[in-house]
């Protein structure tokens, strides 16, 4: 332990220095961060159950049922454990610090356990900590852009491996503790779940012991991990049509090869190949070395299978560009196996010197485009904080006006606000508008990052069916709405959409001028108001929404019920969910999904007030029971293991 402390402190000092420079000075509000913060508000204000509907975005959506809830749960746990002393923003800051440090330190602990040397573990841990290289889980995208859940889940993979090391080395006991990090990976970001399950399966295959027995043990641990995540996973699979696949990345074989053709990645692959050849030549490779080498090959095969087979068949739930993240981690771990071999070949060099030489070598390979292979230091001005974003976008002038707008929803014509004057869609920006419900109490459409809800798909493409989202919403900003170019969208057609979605305010920016004929010539909207950089269009009348009537309950009065084209049915203005229940005078009412994926209710004979309730169904309850049962089994296994370890050895 004492030998591992100096390199650990060195890694920590670097991590703190980078973190203070990147995350200090306020709440990070670049790109997706405001939307991720909103999900934390969701847990704190609406509760932890994934099925709970959030009316603030996209006409109502069970935000954490169709997006992994783990990162938001982590922030809410920090807020709750502090008894509220750490506010929601402070809890999100803490989550960002964890996301920043976790990959590096989890890798350091794993490699130190394998090598028995913190210095030999340091180079691999440093690469895991600072990697960008086009990875969704890297520093650039996972931390700076705000794909926080991807980075957190990626950082847990070394802990999955760590929980299996003793078992791979020949331990006879079932590694039930590994079910916890496996479940955590699923709940935080299931794109990394295949890697976690591969580590488990390959550990059974390459570890010491009777293979059939070990495969059975691996199956039990996998089942336990899946069971622990059942609270979220089972309802997700049951209602998968409620979440559109987000396949906006370029996952073509050529694009994947370009990402993997970076000098750093090539060097990692060559280092691992050298370690594997040395192991084969000596014939003395350890089970853990064979395990990690097989992990890289298996991940490469999985990425190829996804890109060459699954994608052409239209299976887009887990794009290959997301699986590449786990392949990069496998390469880091596999290349790190060369460090102890190098120490054996160069016995006159101290391990400290070898570590410093390897660190210097990887730093020389840090450059890259369009983002660096390693993010060694945060560049000034590229990590804007909340106050700076509010000041530059002038949104603090818009929010009070939206609070006073006629009853109804706010439609943002853009998903994000630009932070500089460049014309490219990928210019620096912030989805600060996603926090409008928190700051004004008004429900919004658009103004968020690319979203999987059917309502988002409707606004992006004009289609209400189940289809993959293949284009980032930023690429549509200022160009299309409901699948139509802004210039060709007519006032009458837009009014049809706006009435159905209860839109009473439309927010445009100065960049949109000249393409807003559907608003400027629309008799249902008053003349626009200029508010800073924004142009605000308000309806001449109100568009009432169902009124809150308790937790996850709403009242649908006559003023908020719009008749549909069929007799006996009324539109509610809320997005459809399979968990909606309606009643009037204590009697249940039929509900259905209309052709725009909105909720309709059949009015009772004689009319009357209608109550809407969003309640868990049989699948949600079954998933909750599965999680409880799995947790009890895990606890019993832990108690049994403890009793066995304390028992005296047989004579």
Protein Blocks (a to p, Z undefined) as FASTA:
>chain_A
ZZmmmmmmmmmmmmmmmmmmmmgoiacfehjlmmmmmmmmmmmmnojblklccfkgghia
afklmgcfklmmmmmmmmmmnnomacfklmmmmmmmmmmmmmmmmmmmmmmmmnopaklm
mmmmmmmmmognhpaklmklmmmnopamlmmmmmmmmmmmmmmmmmmnopabdcfklmmm
mmmmmmmommlmmmmmmmmmmmmmmmgcjfklmmmmmmmmmmmmmmmmmmmmmmmmmmmm
mpccdffbccbfklmmmmmmpfklmmmmmmmmmmmmmmmmnopacfklmmmmmmmmmmmm
mmmmmmmmmmmnopakbcfklmmmmmmmmmmmmmmmmmmmmmmmmmmbcfklmmmmmmmm
mmmmmgccfbdfbdfbccehiaccfklmmmmnommmmmmmmmmpccdddddfbfbdcfbf
bfbfkbccdfklmmmmmmnopaceehiacdfbfklmmmmnopabdcddfbdfklmgokbg
ghiafklpcfklmmmmmmmnopabdcddfklgoilmmmmmmmkbccdddehjbccdddfb
dcdddddebehiacddfklpccdfbehiacehiacdfkbccdeehiacdddddfkopacd
dddehiaaddddddddfklmmmmmmmmmmmmmmmmmmmmmmmmmmpccdZZ
